[in-house]
Amino acid sequence: MAIMGKYCKAYLIKNLRQFEQWTENSENTRKEKQEIDGKEVEVKRALMDDDFLYLQENYIVTDGIYKDENIIFDNVTPEWKEFCHKTLEFEIPVYEAVQVQATESSGAK
């Protein structure tokens, strides 16, 4: 079963390709349905500059929102993390816990 992480962010492929050590595992792209000779078939999509990929919380890039499927880039190095933070401005949000306080009921006397 696919694992959805707590956070991912979509980026244009052309922005990801700016990383000097970028490589793509295009064999892992999602499949798209196309009609060929009157039959509907699934083919791996070609990655174009204006398509989106997802940068996951663990700095792996996927072709979809699940962090363990369709992995396109997984060479997570300190240089990659720096590129993500400085160039892509990727930051994982920190959510603070919300405390709910009980209110006094005004109906009973």
C-alpha positions, 0 to 999 in steps of 0.5 A: 500500500502506498505511503503518504507522508506528512508533507510534500510540495510540487515543483516544476521539473525545470526548477528541479533540473537546475540542481547540478547533480540532478538525475532522473529515473524516468523508468519510474514515471506514472503511467498515463492512458492513451489511445493507440490504434483504437485501444486504450493502453497505459504508457509511462509519461515523458517528463517535460520542463513544465510538468510537476514533481513532488519534493517529499519531506525526506527530500526524495522526489516523486511523480505523485504524492506518495513518498514511496511510489514513482521515485524519480530522484533519491540521491539525497546529499547535503548539497541537495538539501542545501539546494532545496532550502536555498534555491527552491525555498523548501521548508517543512512547516512546523505545526504547533499543538492546539490546546482546546479549553472547555467552556463553562455551560451557561444554561444550568443554574 
